[in-house]
Amino acid sequence: MKIVDVTIIGLSGGTVDGGWPQGNPPEEELNTLVEVHTDEGLTGVGSCMTSKSLIVAAVQLLRPHLIGEHAEEPARVTEKLRQSCFWQGRGGAVEHAISGIDIALWDLFGKITKQPVSRLLGGNYRSRIKPYGSILFDEPDQLRQTLQATVARGFKAIKLGWRPFGRRDRRTDERLIRTARETVGPDVELMVDAGGSEQFWPHGYKWALNTAKMLAEYDVVWFEEPLPPDDLEGYVELRRHSPVPIATGEVLTRRQSFRPFLERGAVDIIQPDCTKCGGLTEAWRIGWLAYDHNILLVPHGWNTAVGLAADLHLTAALPVARYVEYLTPCVYLDEIITEPFRPDAEGFLTVPDKPGLGIELNREALRRLGV
């Protein structure tokens, strides 16, 4: 079965504010869907965490190396794309586009073989995964309302991130964490994302260590991006002394970028985003390297229902993966597939067992949200 075309759908109108200083308006394009079509009528879908204009340009570069290729060989085909565009890519938007194509090819491979992607990745270690509701910090009163609404949606784990945490003073930071813990009680897991990938992040090792000690008092599960994402030595030192697990990795692309963080023991939790890092193929490779170094993989997922489906299959196929990120509320998660994911009574999501990613796009919603 041969690849004959690639189509691109930018998403706009439902973009969630990501916490950047300038904000993210709903019409900003931060997520793009990619569909790969075959000569036998099957189509696979993937998701990229970057704008449509960048994906269009990247696919123009990649198309000559993709059209005519075998649809049932995702790992080889996407490595061919990566190697063929080495001098113009090697990360960034080109790798983001390869990521979406790779996910779409795994979706196709599953449809061709009539198997779920998780089984094709090696098999299911579990059939349910705990999602954590991913939200932004806010002023205490509004934060309390947001947390209550997130718990009401069925989440038993919640990650809070970015502004105003780490942007004012230590008293504010602790007040926000205390508010969160008092609001959700002892039985809901809390994670904290400082957002160290924000431009001109002002904090270093000592701030991160002191903050980690405060978070430990509130039973926080992990401390994410407390340092700039390229501060490898800082992460090595912080992980050695922090009383809470340290997590990072969402901005890295290509498995080679993750290797030093794993081999140096810089993190307790590594967070590849399969819509950016190179797709399911690269994320799966990163996951097994993490496993070999006794490091937990938790995929970053500030994206779409397509990305969430990919994350579920990935975590099902790795021995010790435990969580997936679930941006909430988010139109791109709640409306663009015909059967949206919802936490069950115990706060878990079921890994799809239909062929491919096990999802179907809601074309009516895409007509409204697609660019």
Number of C-alpha atoms within 10 A of each C-alpha: 15 15 21 18 15 20 12 21 20 23 26 23 16 19 21 22 15 19 17 13 10 8 11 15 14 14 13 17 21 21 23 29 27 27 21 26 22 20 13 10 9 16 21 24 28 33 33 33 26 21 21 23 13 16 27 20 13 21 21 12 17 21 14 12 17 22 17 15 17 17 27 20 15 23 15 14 20 25 16 15 22 22 12 15 17 13 8 12 18 14 19 18 23 25 27 30 33 31 31 31 33 33 34 31 31 30 30 29 26 23 21 16 13 12 18 24 33 29 18 16 17 13 16 20 15 18 17 20 21 22 25 27 25 24 25 21 26 18 14 16 10 11 19 20 12 18 24 14 14 21 17 10 16 18 26 22 23 26 25 25 23 23 19 17 24 23 14 10 10 15 8 16 19 17 14 22 23 15 18 22 20 12 16 19 11 11 9 16 18 25 21 26 23 25 24 21 19 16 10 8 16 12 15 16 16 11 14 22 19 13 20 23 14 18 23 16 12 16 14 20 18 22 27 25 23 28 25 21 19 16 13 17 12 19 29 17 15 24 18 15 13 18 19 22 19 24 26 30 25 22 16 20 26 23 19 11 16 21 14 12 23 22 14 13 20 24 26 23 25 25 24 31 29 32 38 31 32 31 34 32 23 23 28 23 13 24 28 18 18 24 17 12 14 14 22 23 30 25 29 24 24 22 25 29 26 26 32 26 23 31 29 28 30 29 28 28 24 22 16 19 23 18 23 25 23 28 26 21 17 17 18 26 23 17 21 25 20 14 14 16 20 17 20 14 10 10 19 22 19 17 24 21 16 14 20 30 32 20 21 13 16 14 14 13 15 18 12 12 20 18 14
